[in-house]
Amino acid sequence: MAIQVQQLYMEKAELYDIAVELLKQLIATPSFSKEEEKTAAILEQFFINQGIEVQKLLNNIWATNLHFDIAKPSILFNSHHDTVKPNKAYTVDPFLPTIQDGKLFGLGSNDAGGCLVSLIAAFIYFYPQKNLPYNIIFAASAEEEISGFNGVEALLPHLPPISFGIIGEPTLLQMAVAERGLMVLDASSIGIAGHAARNEGDNALYKAIKDIQWISTYRFDKVSDLLGEVKMTVTSLNTDNKQHNVVPAHVEFLIDVRVNELYSFDEVLSTIQHNIQSSINPRSTRLRSTSIALDHPLVKAGIELGCTYYGSPTTSDKALMHFPTLKIGPGDSARSHMADEFVYVQEIKEGIELYIQLINRII
């Protein structure tokens, strides 16, 4: 028994080294959203070098376990390999992977490189195992940072049926069991132009302000224990009138709506439309709110392992999946998109271990 434990430890130690080296390669290779060709090639070649059959769709990379059986339910391991562009406050080269004081610096190291390579390591761990009750599918997706159409949304129809999934995002290895949805609305207020001095016209700006006042004060009834209340924020206001003496006839404003899991987008949209005069045109309704039941085997396994659960205010590819998913991974969401981004190398080791233990508890 001692020999088996030692062998297992050595296997995980090797996976950790492989994961860190792969992350260094990815950091050194720019992979802005819609420009992920080079990191897709790195990931594709990585799996080939591991003797794993890999498939590519656009800039998305995916693979299945060796003994895949279509008759069995499948678990998806997913994270993304695109990044935002580095902000101007960087004091280090964002594309030079450097380890200092246990921190691996570099663009995308935390969001979501640490999660990505940890999931890859866990996938490799389970890849050759026989008689698993579940298939395991790994997918590295593109365009997550911009919620693009050519990322996981394009990939999912090409994958085998999936029962549930793990989404790798930095959560300090705690369980994000729910996630706010994001709906972006273009609002348009229409009036009648007129001369300001003669009290003419119908001021579209006054109409818009009245609507904005309602948006700022209205509270939806259903408040989530995990995600709180639905939050509406007007983030932009524009009128095409630049003359001081002309009553504006057209005003546009933008509404950012963060929806909890207790409302559908249609319900929220209907409430807004019934309470404001301005016309509404939904710009984006794809990033819906999601949740996974607290009695789901993945969540129960996490609780047994000492993980806490919470509702995430940020959106991810989880929003585009129509099956239960648990968002969890090494790293800290607070470090995402920051200057001098980093992930602790110890977090990667802990991430690999947690992913493996989660699956071991449900198989």
ChimeraX attribute file (.defattr): number of C-alpha atoms within 10 A of each C-alpha:
attribute: neighborCount
match mode: 1-to-1
recipient: residues
	/A:1	6
	/A:2	7
	/A:3	8
	/A:4	9
	/A:5	10
	/A:6	11
	/A:7	12
	/A:8	13
	/A:9	12
	/A:10	12
	/A:11	12
	/A:12	19
	/A:13	14
	/A:14	12
	/A:15	21
	/A:16	24
	/A:17	14
	/A:18	16
	/A:19	25
	/A:20	20
	/A:21	13
	/A:22	19
	/A:23	23
	/A:24	20
	/A:25	16
	/A:26	26
	/A:27	24
	/A:28	17
	/A:29	19
	/A:30	21
	/A:31	23
	/A:32	20
	/A:33	23
	/A:34	19
	/A:35	15
	/A:36	21
	/A:37	18
	/A:38	14
	/A:39	24
	/A:40	24
	/A:41	14
	/A:42	15
	/A:43	23
	/A:44	22
	/A:45	14
	/A:46	15
	/A:47	18
	/A:48	12
	/A:49	10
	/A:50	9
	/A:51	9
	/A:52	18
	/A:53	14
	/A:54	17
	/A:55	13
	/A:56	16
	/A:57	16
	/A:58	15
	/A:59	25
	/A:60	26
	/A:61	24
	/A:62	22
	/A:63	21
	/A:64	23
	/A:65	23
	/A:66	16
	/A:67	15
	/A:68	19
	/A:69	16
	/A:70	11
	/A:71	8
	/A:72	15
	/A:73	16
	/A:74	22
	/A:75	20
	/A:76	23
	/A:77	24
	/A:78	25
	/A:79	32
	/A:80	28
	/A:81	29
	/A:82	30
	/A:83	27
	/A:84	18
	/A:85	14
	/A:86	19
	/A:87	12
	/A:88	8
	/A:89	9
	/A:90	14
	/A:91	8
	/A:92	15
	/A:93	14
	/A:94	24
	/A:95	19
	/A:96	16
	/A:97	23
	/A:98	16
	/A:99	15
	/A:100	11
	/A:101	7
	/A:102	13
	/A:103	17
	/A:104	25
	/A:105	26
	/A:106	28
	/A:107	34
	/A:108	30
	/A:109	31
	/A:110	30
	/A:111	32
	/A:112	27
	/A:113	33
	/A:114	33
	/A:115	34
	/A:116	32
	/A:117	29
	/A:118	31
	/A:119	30
	/A:120	24
	/A:121	27
	/A:122	24
	/A:123	22
	/A:124	18
	/A:125	17
	/A:126	17
	/A:127	21
	/A:128	14
	/A:129	11
	/A:130	11
	/A:131	11
	/A:132	17
	/A:133	12
	/A:134	20
	/A:135	24
	/A:136	25
	/A:137	21
	/A:138	26
	/A:139	26
	/A:140	27
	/A:141	27
	/A:142	36
	/A:143	26
	/A:144	25
	/A:145	20
	/A:146	15
	/A:147	19
	/A:148	15
	/A:149	14
	/A:150	18
	/A:151	25
	/A:152	27
	/A:153	20
	/A:154	15
	/A:155	21
	/A:156	15
	/A:157	9
	/A:158	9
	/A:159	14
	/A:160	14
	/A:161	15
	/A:162	19
	/A:163	16
	/A:164	21
	/A:165	22
	/A:166	23
	/A:167	24
	/A:168	32
	/A:169	30
	/A:170	28
	/A:171	20
	/A:172	16
	/A:173	24
	/A:174	19
	/A:175	21
	/A:176	26
	/A:177	22
	/A:178	29
	/A:179	29
	/A:180	28
	/A:181	27
	/A:182	23
	/A:183	22
	/A:184	20
	/A:185	20
	/A:186	18
	/A:187	22
	/A:188	21
	/A:189	24
	/A:190	19
	/A:191	18
	/A:192	13
	/A:193	17
	/A:194	17
	/A:195	13
	/A:196	15
	/A:197	9
	/A:198	8
	/A:199	11
	/A:200	13
	/A:201	16
	/A:202	17
	/A:203	22
	/A:204	23
	/A:205	21
	/A:206	15
	/A:207	20
	/A:208	24
	/A:209	15
	/A:210	14
	/A:211	18
	/A:212	20
	/A:213	13
	/A:214	14
	/A:215	18
	/A:216	12
	/A:217	8
	/A:218	13
	/A:219	13
	/A:220	13
	/A:221	9
	/A:222	13
	/A:223	15
	/A:224	16
	/A:225	12
	/A:226	19
	/A:227	20
	/A:228	16
	/A:229	19
	/A:230	22
	/A:231	17
	/A:232	21
	/A:233	14
	/A:234	18
	/A:235	9
	/A:236	11
	/A:237	16
	/A:238	12
	/A:239	15
	/A:240	10
	/A:241	14
	/A:242	8
	/A:243	9
	/A:244	9
	/A:245	12
	/A:246	17
	/A:247	23
	/A:248	26
	/A:249	19
	/A:250	21
	/A:251	23
	/A:252	20
	/A:253	20
	/A:254	21
	/A:255	21
	/A:256	16
	/A:257	20
	/A:258	25
	/A:259	28
	/A:260	29
	/A:261	24
	/A:262	19
	/A:263	17
	/A:264	13
	/A:265	22
	/A:266	10
	/A:267	10
	/A:268	16
	/A:269	16
	/A:270	10
	/A:271	11
	/A:272	19
	/A:273	12
	/A:274	8
	/A:275	12
	/A:276	19
	/A:277	16
	/A:278	22
	/A:279	14
	/A:280	19
	/A:281	13
	/A:282	14
	/A:283	13
	/A:284	12
	/A:285	13
	/A:286	16
	/A:287	23
	/A:288	24
	/A:289	25
	/A:290	26
	/A:291	23
	/A:292	18
	/A:293	14
	/A:294	13
	/A:295	10
	/A:296	14
	/A:297	16
	/A:298	23
	/A:299	22
	/A:300	17
	/A:301	18
	/A:302	24
	/A:303	17
	/A:304	12
	/A:305	13
	/A:306	10
	/A:307	16
	/A:308	14
	/A:309	21
	/A:310	15
	/A:311	21
	/A:312	21
	/A:313	18
	/A:314	13
	/A:315	21
	/A:316	22
	/A:317	25
	/A:318	29
	/A:319	22
	/A:320	17
	/A:321	18
	/A:322	13
	/A:323	15
	/A:324	18
	/A:325	29
	/A:326	27
	/A:327	28
	/A:328	25
	/A:329	34
	/A:330	32
	/A:331	29
	/A:332	19
	/A:333	18
	/A:334	13
	/A:335	16
	/A:336	22
	/A:337	17
	/A:338	17
	/A:339	18
	/A:340	20
	/A:341	22
	/A:342	28
	/A:343	27
	/A:344	21
	/A:345	24
	/A:346	14
	/A:347	23
	/A:348	28
	/A:349	21
	/A:350	17
	/A:351	29
	/A:352	27
	/A:353	17
	/A:354	22
	/A:355	24
	/A:356	19
	/A:357	15
	/A:358	20
	/A:359	19
	/A:360	12
	/A:361	14
	/A:362	12
	/A:363	10
